[in-house]
């Protein structure tokens, strides 16, 4: 198998993605190896010998599961706390919150 480093770099630039996302057809390495310009790389992309791989899924299932557990109070023990007690306080109490402005009186 020939070195296709240049072709992969050019393809990632043409496709505007990382080198990791570029797929080079392993059955057509000789034809891909002959391409040494952006124009030739564009032709190979049009022919389907070079493809941009799809974005991999980044699942939020684990995050949602942990969030539900935290709502029940799990994973919130002393060993998990970083800030001071004042920094970790939730919403302001009724007495500390700004009072609501008086309603406007229209004569």
N, C-alpha and C positions, 0 to 999 in steps of 0.2 A: 504494500500500500504506500502510495507516494505521500509526501508531506503536503497538506492542504491548508497550512497556517495562513498564508496570504489570502487565499480564496475565502476562508472563514472570516477573516478580519474585514475584507472588502464587503462581503455579504452582510455582515452585521451593520456596517456603515450604511449600505444601500437600504437595508430593511429597517434601519433605525431601531435596533434592539441590541442586546448583549450577545457575545459570542456563544454563550450557553444556549441561547434560543434558536441558533441556526442549525438546521439539519441538512447535511450533504448526503445525497444518495450514494450508499456504499457500492452499488452495482455500477455506477458511472464515474468512478474515481479518475479514470484516465481522461475523460472528457472535461471533468471539472478542473483537473490539474492543468489543462491547456489554457484555461481562462486566466488572464493576468491583468485585466482591466475592468473598470466598473461597468463599462458597456457590455462586455462579455458576461459579467456576473448577472446583469439585468436580464440578458437573454436566457441564461440558465434558470433564473427565477421564473421567467415567463413559461419556460418549457417544463417546469416542475421538478428539476433536478436539485434545486435548492429551495427549501421551505422554511418559513418562520414557524417554530413550534408554538402551540397554544400556551396561554398563561396557566400555570399550575394552580389548582384550587387551594385556597388557604381557609380551611374550615374554622368556623367560630363555635362549633358544637361544644368543645371542651370549655371554652370561655363562658358560654351560656350556662353550662352545668355548674361551674364553679361560682358563678354569680348567684344562681339559685341557692346554692349551699350557703353562701355568705349572707343571704337574706334570712336564712334560718339561724345564722349566728356561728356557722362553722368557719374554721380557718381565721378566727378573729381573736385568738388567745393572746396572752401577754407576749409570747415569743414572736408574734407576727407584727407587733406595733412598733412604729418608727418615730412618729411625732409625739409631742407632749399631749397630755389629756386635753388641754385647751385647744390645741391645733386640731385634734380629732373630733371636737364637738360638732354636732350636727347643726340644724337650723337654730336661729336665735330664739330665745324664749319670748313669750308674749310681752313681758315687761321691758325687755331689752330692745325689741324691734321698734322702728320709727312709728309713731302714731299715724293713723290715717289722717289726711288733711280734712278739715271740716267741709261739709257739703256746700256747694255754691248756692247762695240765696239770690234768686232772680226776682226783682220787685215787679 
